Amino acid sequence: MTTRCGFCAIIGAPNAGKSTLVNALVGSKVAIVSPKVQTTRMAVRGVAMKDETQIVFVDTPGIFKPRRRLDRAMVAAAWAGAGDADAVVLLVDAPELVANPNGRAGDDTKSIIASLKSNNQKAALALNKIDGMKRTDLLPLVASLNAEGVFDDTFLISALKGDGVADLLAYVAPRMPEGPWLYPEDQAADIPSRLLAAEITREKIYLRLHDELPYASTVETDKWEERKDGSVKIDQTIYVQRDGQKAIVLGKSGATIKTIGELARKELEELFERRVHLFLFVKVKEDWAERRDHYKEMGLEFPEE
């Protein structure tokens, strides 16, 4: 039996649906998802099987023009994931590009294509969120993107509904090199439990607070205590940059953080298949986005000035 194993990087502009696609390809949740752009801050690896081939999908942060130190770290992580991969898929938010071809997503996509060209790197093109789109809108977009000359195949998909995902998986599998599997056949992700738990809580913060809280928060798992009854006690700290943001996260009489904790705990219990005791704390740390230790916690390289 000949086995194959390799890496496939999913790259694209922020909010293209990369995390949703990786979760669909893997068949379980390995990356957090929210309507807010730039939710993914680090490269998360999801493991999928296709016959005798093991594919490690790398869900990368959205590639955009960086402004802050954290932005630069996220974009660097995305390109590092693409550079090390055996296959690359550029995911595009098709309706957004049709509606706003010269908007931010369009500019970011053009920049990504230009970088692929300059590196002589081929990729597959996946047009996402195509359900409900008219062929008269979709076909010209396919033609214009393929005219760039960097794509060796094109897929029309809906990551949310799973449409076209099997075809994309079938494309990626034979491009993986021969070699032994890196992970057990039933393992879905390569992310430490402590970090996954922090990511799940961060997702619930985004989903609960929507536009009330800017990208000024992060979550760290401070303590992971195994209990004799098989349950686990998890202590986490939510870091924000200002007192006003702390008040938003806490909510009136602590109602908001209670809801966030309940949502996170419920999903963690489903993921870990056991009882979870989750305790959340909120602290103000103005410079968390400039501290080297926080980047290490997120698995990012710390960009020097």
FENZI-V753959 format. One record per residue. N is the residue number from 1. RES is the residue in one small letter. PHI is phi in degrees with one decimal (* if undefined). OMEGA is omega in whole degrees, -180 to 180 (NA if undefined). NEAR is the number of other C-alpha atoms within 10 Angstrom. Layout:
# FENZI-V753959
N,RES,PHI,OMEGA,NEAR
N,RES,PHI,OMEGA,NEAR
This chain:
# FENZI-V753959
1,m,*,178,4
2,t,-93.1,179,8
3,t,-105.0,177,14
4,r,-125.3,177,22
5,c,-159.0,-180,22
6,g,-168.0,-175,25
7,f,-116.5,175,25
8,c,-126.8,-180,24
9,a,-92.5,174,29
10,i,-101.0,-178,29
11,i,-117.6,179,27
12,g,162.5,177,27
13,a,-68.6,177,27
14,p,-55.7,176,24
15,n,70.1,177,23
16,a,-76.0,-180,25
17,g,106.0,-176,26
18,k,-62.5,-179,30
19,s,-64.9,177,27
20,t,-61.6,180,22
21,l,-66.2,180,24
22,v,-61.7,178,28
23,n,-60.4,180,25
24,a,-68.5,180,22
25,l,-66.9,-178,22
26,v,-78.5,-179,21
27,g,92.6,175,15
28,s,-157.1,-175,15
29,k,-80.1,176,17
30,v,-124.7,-179,25
31,a,-131.8,-178,27
32,i,-78.2,-175,18
33,v,-132.6,173,24
34,s,-154.0,179,20
35,p,-68.9,-178,12
36,k,-78.3,178,16
37,v,-72.3,177,15
38,q,59.4,177,19
39,t,-66.3,-179,21
40,t,-75.6,-178,23
41,r,-110.5,-176,22
42,m,-142.6,178,24
43,a,-80.4,180,24
44,v,-104.2,-177,24
45,r,-102.8,175,24
46,g,-110.4,-173,28
47,v,-108.3,180,27
48,a,-123.8,177,26
49,m,-114.4,173,21
50,k,-134.9,-175,14
51,d,56.7,-178,10
52,e,-96.7,-178,15
53,t,-111.2,174,23
54,q,-105.4,-177,25
55,i,-114.8,177,31
56,v,-99.9,180,28
57,f,-84.2,-179,29
58,v,-104.5,176,28
59,d,-83.1,-174,30
60,t,-97.1,173,30
61,p,-60.2,178,31
62,g,-61.7,-180,29
63,i,-96.0,-177,25
64,f,-150.7,179,21
65,k,-75.8,-174,14
66,p,-75.3,178,13
67,r,-119.4,-177,8
68,r,-101.6,177,12
69,r,-60.1,179,14
70,l,-62.7,177,18
71,d,-58.1,-178,20
72,r,-63.3,179,19
73,a,-65.2,-179,21
74,m,-65.8,-180,28
75,v,-66.5,178,20
76,a,-61.3,179,21
77,a,-64.2,-180,22
78,a,-65.2,-179,24
79,w,-70.4,176,21
80,a,-64.1,178,14
81,g,-62.7,180,25
82,a,-70.5,-177,25
83,g,-65.9,-177,15
84,d,-89.9,-170,13
85,a,-86.3,175,18
86,d,-83.6,176,17
87,a,-147.2,-179,24
88,v,-129.3,174,25
89,v,-120.5,174,24
90,l,-93.3,-180,24
91,l,-97.0,-175,24
92,v,-125.0,173,26
93,d,-79.3,-173,23
94,a,-59.7,-180,26
95,p,-60.3,-179,20
96,e,-66.4,-180,17
97,l,-68.9,177,19
98,v,-70.8,-177,16
99,a,-73.4,-177,11
100,n,-135.2,-176,13
101,p,-60.0,-180,16
102,n,-107.4,178,13
103,g,-81.3,-176,13
104,r,-62.9,-180,16
105,a,-63.0,178,23
106,g,-64.3,179,20
107,d,-64.2,180,17
108,d,-64.2,180,19
109,t,-65.3,178,26
110,k,-60.9,179,17
111,s,-64.6,179,16
112,i,-64.0,180,19
113,i,-61.3,178,22
114,a,-61.2,179,14
115,s,-68.4,176,13
116,l,-60.7,178,20
117,k,-61.0,-176,14
118,s,-64.6,179,9
119,n,-94.9,-177,10
120,n,51.5,-176,10
121,q,-107.3,177,15
122,k,-84.6,179,18
123,a,-151.3,169,22
124,a,-95.0,178,21
125,l,-102.7,177,22
126,a,-122.0,178,26
127,l,-90.7,-173,24
128,n,-98.6,176,24
129,k,62.4,-174,21
130,i,-84.3,-180,17
131,d,-61.9,-179,15
132,g,94.5,180,7
133,m,-80.5,176,12
134,k,-81.4,178,10
135,r,-60.1,-179,10
136,t,-66.8,175,8
137,d,-90.0,-173,13
138,l,-74.1,-174,17
139,l,-64.0,176,10
140,p,-62.3,178,12
141,l,-65.6,177,18
142,v,-59.0,-178,17
143,a,-64.0,-177,10
144,s,-67.4,180,10
145,l,-71.6,179,16
146,n,-68.8,178,16
147,a,-65.6,179,10
148,e,-70.2,174,12
149,g,80.8,-179,12
150,v,-111.1,-175,18
151,f,-107.3,179,20
152,d,-99.8,173,10
153,d,-165.5,-178,14
154,t,-130.8,-179,18
155,f,-128.8,176,18
156,l,-104.7,-171,21
157,i,-135.1,165,24
158,s,-128.7,-177,21
159,a,-61.1,-178,25
160,l,-66.5,-179,15
161,k,-91.7,-180,13
162,g,88.8,-179,15
163,d,-67.1,176,17
164,g,79.9,-177,16
165,v,-67.6,180,21
166,a,-62.8,179,13
167,d,-64.3,179,12
168,l,-65.8,178,20
169,l,-62.5,180,16
170,a,-67.1,177,12
171,y,-71.4,-174,16
172,v,-71.5,-171,21
173,a,-52.0,-177,23
174,p,-69.1,178,16
175,r,-87.6,176,17
176,m,-81.1,-179,21
177,p,-71.7,175,16
178,e,-66.0,179,13
179,g,162.5,-179,13
180,p,-72.0,177,14
181,w,-68.0,-180,17
182,l,-89.4,-175,13
183,y,-133.1,173,16
184,p,-57.2,-174,9
185,e,-59.3,-176,12
186,d,-97.4,179,9
187,q,-87.1,-175,12
188,a,-99.7,-175,20
189,a,-150.8,173,23
190,d,-114.3,179,15
191,i,-151.0,-179,16
192,p,-58.4,-178,8
193,s,-58.4,180,15
194,r,-60.8,-178,16
195,l,-72.9,178,15
196,l,-61.3,179,20
197,a,-61.9,178,25
198,a,-65.7,180,23
199,e,-65.8,179,25
200,i,-62.5,178,20
201,t,-64.4,179,29
202,r,-62.9,177,23
203,e,-60.6,-178,23
204,k,-66.0,175,22
205,i,-61.7,180,25
206,y,-62.4,-176,21
207,l,-68.3,-177,15
208,r,-77.2,-173,18
209,l,-99.2,176,14
210,h,49.7,-176,13
211,d,-93.0,-178,10
212,e,-71.2,-176,10
213,l,-117.1,179,17
214,p,-74.0,-180,12
215,y,-77.7,-177,14
216,a,-118.1,-179,15
217,s,-132.0,173,24
218,t,-146.6,-178,19
219,v,-128.5,176,25
220,e,-127.8,174,21
221,t,-87.1,-176,21
222,d,-86.8,-174,12
223,k,-145.8,179,13
224,w,-131.9,-174,16
225,e,-117.3,178,11
226,e,-76.8,180,12
227,r,-97.9,-178,12
228,k,-63.8,-179,7
229,d,-83.2,178,8
230,g,93.3,178,9
231,s,-83.2,179,16
232,v,-133.5,176,18
233,k,-104.4,-177,14
234,i,-120.8,174,20
235,d,-105.1,179,18
236,q,-129.9,175,20
237,t,-115.6,173,18
238,i,-96.1,180,22
239,y,-98.3,174,23
240,v,-126.2,-173,26
241,q,-101.2,-178,18
242,r,-142.1,179,15
243,d,-60.5,179,12
244,g,-62.7,178,11
245,q,-70.0,177,20
246,k,-61.7,179,20
247,a,-63.1,179,16
248,i,-64.0,-178,15
249,v,-65.4,180,25
250,l,-69.4,-178,17
251,g,75.6,-179,14
252,k,-64.7,-180,10
253,s,57.4,178,9
254,g,77.8,-175,12
255,a,-66.6,-176,12
256,t,-69.1,-179,18
257,i,-66.6,176,24
258,k,-64.4,179,16
259,t,-65.0,179,16
260,i,-58.6,-180,22
261,g,-63.4,180,18
262,e,-65.7,179,17
263,l,-64.2,-180,17
264,a,-65.2,-179,22
265,r,-60.4,-180,21
266,k,-60.2,-179,13
267,e,-71.3,178,16
268,l,-63.7,178,22
269,e,-65.5,177,15
270,e,-68.5,-179,11
271,l,-69.0,-175,15
272,f,-90.4,177,13
273,e,55.6,175,10
274,r,-164.3,-178,12
275,r,-72.6,-179,17
276,v,-124.8,173,21
277,h,-105.0,-174,17
278,l,-109.0,179,19
279,f,-123.1,-177,16
280,l,-110.1,177,18
281,f,-129.0,179,14
282,v,-118.4,179,18
283,k,-130.5,175,15
284,v,-91.2,176,16
285,k,-140.7,-172,16
286,e,-54.0,-172,15
287,d,-103.7,-177,12
288,w,-59.1,-178,17
289,a,-76.1,179,21
290,e,-116.5,-176,14
291,r,-98.4,-177,12
292,r,-58.9,-177,14
293,d,-66.3,178,13
294,h,-69.0,178,16
295,y,-65.8,178,20
296,k,-61.4,179,11
297,e,-60.6,-179,12
298,m,-87.8,180,17
299,g,76.4,-179,17
300,l,-108.0,171,19
301,e,-73.9,180,16
302,f,-86.9,-178,19
303,p,-72.1,174,16
304,e,-77.3,-180,8
305,e,-66.0,NA,4
